[in-house]
Amino acid sequence: MLRLKDASGEGNSAADPLPAACVLFARLAKMQLFFDGNKHTALFAVNTLLRKHASSRVLLVPAERDSRREFLRMLCAWYVENDDAVVQWLADFNADRDERPNSGGPSVTESAVGDAR
């Protein structure tokens, strides 16, 4: 069974589940369990776990062109070179979203399960 605390290697001490959610997303996406839709599946699984743990957070991946390009470049580096910088980048991207006013849901340029190709 997947758990957010398992993804980060930490116990339940972290008050903010976002870092563990980013780690879990990266690990699930990298597994490449399916021919297509691995990022979508990873995002859906992580957001389901966040809801299960009564978190008000929703992990988003960028949809805006430049941000999405940077995200995909870093995700490829994670897949090929085990460079985990994408985890922190994704956490920062989502933390920034939470700090903006009226950030109760995805904007037009962000999507919780948007196409990240």
PLY file of the C-alpha trace (Angstrom):
ply
format ascii 1.0
element vertex 117
property float x
property float y
property float z
element edge 116
property int vertex1
property int vertex2
end_header
0.00 0.00 0.00
1.36 3.41 -0.95
1.61 5.98 1.78
2.85 9.54 1.67
5.19 8.97 4.61
6.81 6.06 2.75
7.55 8.27 -0.24
9.63 10.75 1.72
11.36 8.20 3.93
10.04 10.03 6.96
7.46 9.24 9.58
4.31 11.25 10.16
6.31 14.13 11.64
6.00 16.31 8.55
3.05 18.68 8.98
3.07 19.49 5.28
2.48 16.48 3.01
3.58 18.36 -0.13
7.26 17.27 -0.16
6.30 13.60 0.26
3.62 13.98 -2.42
6.22 15.35 -4.86
8.58 12.45 -4.14
5.77 9.94 -4.61
4.69 11.57 -7.87
8.24 11.40 -9.25
8.70 7.78 -8.20
5.37 6.64 -9.62
5.86 8.50 -12.90
9.34 7.02 -13.29
8.08 3.45 -12.87
6.55 3.66 -16.37
3.91 1.04 -15.58
1.88 1.88 -18.67
2.55 2.61 -22.33
0.97 6.04 -21.90
-0.52 8.09 -19.07
2.11 7.50 -16.39
2.24 11.14 -15.25
-1.56 11.34 -15.21
-1.78 8.14 -13.17
0.91 9.30 -10.74
-0.82 12.65 -10.27
-4.19 11.00 -9.72
-2.71 8.58 -7.15
-0.91 11.32 -5.25
-3.96 13.60 -5.16
-6.13 10.68 -4.01
-3.71 10.05 -1.14
-3.63 13.75 -0.25
-7.44 13.76 -0.01
-7.40 10.52 1.98
-5.09 12.20 4.48
-7.49 15.16 4.73
-5.04 17.54 3.12
-6.39 20.69 1.53
-3.56 20.56 -0.99
-3.79 19.37 -4.58
-0.59 18.62 -6.44
-0.49 20.38 -9.80
1.87 20.09 -12.72
2.48 23.12 -14.91
0.47 23.64 -18.06
1.95 27.00 -19.07
4.44 26.43 -21.89
7.72 27.62 -20.33
7.04 26.11 -16.92
5.89 22.86 -18.47
9.00 22.69 -20.64
11.23 23.15 -17.57
9.22 20.57 -15.61
9.49 17.99 -18.40
13.21 18.65 -18.84
13.77 18.00 -15.15
11.48 14.98 -15.17
13.52 13.49 -18.04
16.71 14.09 -16.05
15.07 12.20 -13.18
14.12 9.30 -15.46
17.51 9.00 -17.18
20.09 10.32 -14.70
18.32 9.93 -11.33
18.58 13.71 -10.88
15.85 14.38 -8.33
15.85 18.18 -8.74
12.35 17.86 -10.22
11.02 16.94 -6.77
12.06 20.26 -5.21
11.04 22.17 -8.34
7.55 20.66 -8.19
7.28 21.40 -4.46
8.30 25.02 -5.08
5.87 25.33 -8.00
3.00 24.11 -5.80
4.06 26.12 -2.73
4.08 29.26 -4.88
0.56 28.42 -6.07
-0.68 28.18 -2.49
0.70 31.61 -1.66
-1.19 33.39 -4.43
-4.56 34.95 -3.62
-7.66 33.07 -4.74
-5.71 29.86 -5.29
-8.56 27.60 -4.27
-8.40 25.67 -7.53
-6.46 25.29 -10.73
-6.23 28.30 -12.97
-6.60 28.24 -16.72
-2.85 27.62 -17.05
-2.62 24.89 -14.41
-4.20 21.51 -14.21
-4.40 18.81 -11.57
-4.44 16.16 -14.27
-3.56 18.21 -17.34
-1.63 16.85 -20.27
2.03 17.24 -19.37
3.39 16.18 -22.76
0 1
1 2
2 3
3 4
4 5
5 6
6 7
7 8
8 9
9 10
10 11
11 12
12 13
13 14
14 15
15 16
16 17
17 18
18 19
19 20
20 21
21 22
22 23
23 24
24 25
25 26
26 27
27 28
28 29
29 30
30 31
31 32
32 33
33 34
34 35
35 36
36 37
37 38
38 39
39 40
40 41
41 42
42 43
43 44
44 45
45 46
46 47
47 48
48 49
49 50
50 51
51 52
52 53
53 54
54 55
55 56
56 57
57 58
58 59
59 60
60 61
61 62
62 63
63 64
64 65
65 66
66 67
67 68
68 69
69 70
70 71
71 72
72 73
73 74
74 75
75 76
76 77
77 78
78 79
79 80
80 81
81 82
82 83
83 84
84 85
85 86
86 87
87 88
88 89
89 90
90 91
91 92
92 93
93 94
94 95
95 96
96 97
97 98
98 99
99 100
100 101
101 102
102 103
103 104
104 105
105 106
106 107
107 108
108 109
109 110
110 111
111 112
112 113
113 114
114 115
115 116
